[in-house]
């Protein structure tokens, strides 16, 4: 119920300012698209970043259904070993 009250400015007026609508309530497309055009090519779940600390963890996730399955090699290599 509380989240629905917090979403009211966004639902009624499309208000995206943090003062009116907390950013964690906004749909993901508000962060990945602009004017109907996709800006972000890859989205990785925060929970799955821990598996990218080693190459073996990333290989295991690519075999399963995860957000790192189809990451471009450049992006995957950049995320490998991140603290």
Secondary structure, DSSP 8 states (H G I E B T S, - for coil): -HHHHHHHHHHHH----TTTS-GGGS-THHHHEETTEE--S----GGGGGGGGSHHHHHHHHHSSSTTTT--HHHHHHHTT--
